[in-house]
Amino acid sequence: MISRHDKTSGPLRLGVLLSGGGRTLGNLLKLIDAGELSARVSVVIASRQCRGVDIATSAGIPTHVVPRKETLDPEYSTRITALLEEAGCELVVMAGFLSMWHIPPHYDGRVVNIHPSLLPSFGGRGMFGCHVHEAVIAHGCKVSGCTVHFVNNRYDEGPIIIQKCVEVRFDDTPDDLGARVFEQECIALPEAIRLFAAGRLELHGRRVNILPE
């Protein structure tokens, strides 16, 4: 299966799901404003009130807070899907989204996540943010990094699109390591979005082939 975007319809329409500070959203908006990413954030959905919501509303993006604790599945997942469809999203970006959205079949190959480790290491439920960097350091790893992957209905197990590496230094704190990993996240996620928009991602089971230009 090849993920393709109809280039005649203008910039790629993104839906962004988040639960925290919105740094990833902010980076995408900066690149879009600079003309370095041909995309438009059509909707932002947050699992709670957070700084990411403030960034989205300040940018004039339609924004919805759907609290996970107040809405049980399948209603929770159905509501998120409906909001994405209403906004006409072609690609959904999970940007620090900490709730489980059960992805319907028609969104297969149309949802990506950015994770702050080299998957499949240090992934899964509860592995996010500083928890990941703490675990990497505690295990004595010499390299870490970030992974952009397609999302399925299991935490951090979808097919890998792009990975970027960073050195783990002996005197690193989790914040030190996290800062270097985030620098690479800011490169990797836009790169994956561009590849999707250009129709250059081909899925073969768990493997993703990046097609030539």
Secondary structure, 3 states (H helix, E strand, C coil): CEECCCHHHCCEEEEEEECCCCHHHHHHHHHHHCCCCCEEEEEEEECCCCHHHHHHHHCCCCEEECCHHHCCCCHHHHHHHHHHHHCCCCEEEECCCCCCCCCCHHHCCCEEEEECCCCCCCCCCCCCCHHHHHHHHHCCCCEEEEEEEECCCCCCCCCEEEEEEEECCCCCCHHHHHHHHHHHHHHHHHHHHHHHHCCCEEEECCEEEECCC
